[in-house]
Amino acid sequence: MSKIVAIIPARYDSKRFPGKLLEKINGKPIIQLVYERVKQATNIDEIIIATDDHRIIDVCRNFGANAELTFVSHKSGTDRCAQVAEEFWGDDIIINVQGDEPFIEPSIIDSLAQKLQDDNWIEIATLCTEIKSNEEKLNPNIVKVVRDINNKALYFSRAPIPFDRDLINNSPAFRHIGIYGYRNKALQSITKLPESILEKTEKLEQLRWLENNYKIYAFETDYQGFGIDTPEDLKKVL
């Protein structure tokens, strides 16, 4: 039976908020809060924090987490996950949990892991939630996804998709939730693919996978998610 490993990519030098994962909420670093939420998930066999900085390594070891040092040159959390997961079997399931979501629900981690465990033909899975406002639809920082009738992603975009040509508003729009589950053999393959045209255009790495004919299943959830991307986000929380 495949093992389910949650990997939390933890880059130190975030462009919009360097060192944010070491900022504290109620006396605990953000990365510790994320780790503690993941630890509450019941389907996870192992948790690894994958970072590029010794400062994060030291903090993680202080609260008892398994942290591994990865290359600074990685462009994405997916690349960081792949490096750590090289030691695992191809059929093992890797759950990529963002290191800046201190309020992530353990239940959605479990549900995503269960999807890959139940359906061994799924190579990559993620989550999405229905968009409730036009402001969200028009916000380029919110990634949208459209799917087929079997929940397979057709496209991801920063643009408002699907485009409501006749302004009838009867087609729901969905926001991508940035948590991924991969079969490890697929994870190792997608990170070796060259950057694609659509990826360069939209700055979305999952478009590289779609362009190379990998299927991404996006399952709906009520979870909205809240990441700490900027100092202003942290102020809202505090």
Backbone hydrogen bonds, N-H to C=O, Kabsch-Sander energy under -0.5 kcal/mol:
donor,donor_aa,acceptor,acceptor_aa,energy
5,V,3,K,-0.6
5,V,93,I,-3.0
6,A,46,E,-2.8
7,I,5,V,-0.6
7,I,95,I,-3.0
8,I,48,I,-2.7
10,A,50,A,-3.2
14,S,12,Y,-1.9
19,G,12,Y,-3.1
20,K,17,F,-1.7
22,L,19,G,-1.6
23,E,20,K,-1.5
25,I,28,K,-2.7
28,K,25,I,-1.6
30,I,23,E,-2.2
31,I,21,L,-2.3
32,Q,29,P,-0.7
33,L,29,P,-1.8
34,V,30,I,-2.3
35,Y,31,I,-2.1
36,E,32,Q,-2.6
37,R,33,L,-1.7
38,V,34,V,-2.5
39,K,35,Y,-2.3
40,Q,36,E,-0.7
40,Q,37,R,-0.8
41,A,38,V,-1.6
45,D,4,I,-2.6
46,E,4,I,-1.2
48,I,6,A,-2.5
49,I,66,N,-2.7
50,A,8,I,-2.0
50,A,48,I,-0.6
51,T,49,I,-0.7
51,T,68,E,-2.3
52,D,10,A,-0.8
57,I,53,D,-1.9
58,D,54,H,-2.6
59,V,55,R,-1.8
60,C,56,I,-2.7
61,R,57,I,-2.3
62,N,58,D,-1.4
63,F,59,V,-1.2
64,G,61,R,-1.0
65,A,60,C,-2.7
67,A,65,A,-0.8
68,E,49,I,-2.9
70,T,51,T,-3.6
74,H,71,F,-0.9
80,R,76,S,-1.5
81,C,77,G,-2.5
82,A,78,T,-2.4
83,Q,79,D,-1.9
84,V,80,R,-1.8
85,A,81,C,-2.5
86,E,82,A,-0.7
86,E,83,Q,-0.8
87,E,84,V,-0.9
88,F,85,A,-2.1
92,D,89,W,-1.1
93,I,3,K,-2.8
94,I,182,Y,-2.9
95,I,5,V,-2.8
95,I,93,I,-0.5
96,N,94,I,-0.6
96,N,180,Y,-3.1
97,V,7,I,-2.1
97,V,95,I,-0.8
98,Q,96,N,-0.5
99,G,9,P,-0.8
101,E,98,Q,-1.1
104,I,101,E,-1.5
108,I,105,E,-1.1
109,I,105,E,-1.1
110,D,106,P,-2.2
111,S,107,S,-2.3
112,L,108,I,-2.1
113,A,109,I,-2.2
114,Q,110,D,-2.5
115,K,111,S,-1.8
116,L,112,L,-1.6
117,Q,113,A,-1.9
118,D,114,Q,-2.8
119,D,115,K,-2.1
120,N,118,D,-0.7
122,I,119,D,-1.9
123,E,121,W,-0.5
124,I,215,K,-0.7
125,A,181,G,-2.8
126,T,217,Y,-2.9
127,L,177,I,-0.9
127,L,179,I,-0.6
128,C,219,F,-2.1
129,T,175,R,-2.3
131,I,173,A,-3.0
137,K,133,S,-1.7
138,L,134,N,-2.1
139,N,135,E,-0.8
139,N,136,E,-0.7
142,I,139,N,-1.6
143,V,141,N,-0.6
144,K,157,S,-3.5
145,V,174,F,-2.1
146,V,155,Y,-2.2
148,D,152,K,-2.3
151,N,148,D,-1.8
153,A,216,I,-3.6
154,L,146,V,-3.3
155,Y,146,V,-1.4
157,S,144,K,-2.4
161,I,159,A,-1.1
165,R,163,F,-1.6
167,L,164,D,-1.2
174,F,145,V,-0.6
175,R,129,T,-3.3
176,H,143,V,-3.4
177,I,127,L,-2.8
178,G,176,H,-0.5
179,I,177,I,-2.3
180,Y,96,N,-1.6
181,G,125,A,-2.9
182,Y,94,I,-2.8
183,R,123,E,-2.7
184,N,92,D,-2.8
185,K,90,G,-2.4
186,A,183,R,-1.2
187,L,183,R,-2.2
188,Q,184,N,-2.7
189,S,185,K,-1.2
190,I,186,A,-2.8
191,T,187,L,-1.4
192,K,189,S,-1.4
193,L,190,I,-0.8
200,K,196,S,-2.2
201,T,197,I,-1.9
202,E,198,L,-2.8
203,K,199,E,-2.1
204,L,199,E,-0.7
207,L,204,L,-1.4
208,R,205,E,-1.1
209,W,205,E,-0.9
210,L,206,Q,-1.9
211,E,207,L,-2.6
212,N,208,R,-1.1
213,N,210,L,-2.0
214,Y,209,W,-2.7
217,Y,124,I,-2.4
217,Y,215,K,-0.5
218,A,151,N,-2.9
218,A,216,I,-0.5
219,F,126,T,-2.4
219,F,217,Y,-0.6
221,T,128,C,-2.3
228,I,100,D,-2.7
229,D,227,G,-1.1
234,L,230,T,-1.5
235,K,231,P,-2.0
236,K,232,E,-2.0
237,V,233,D,-1.8
238,L,234,L,-2.6
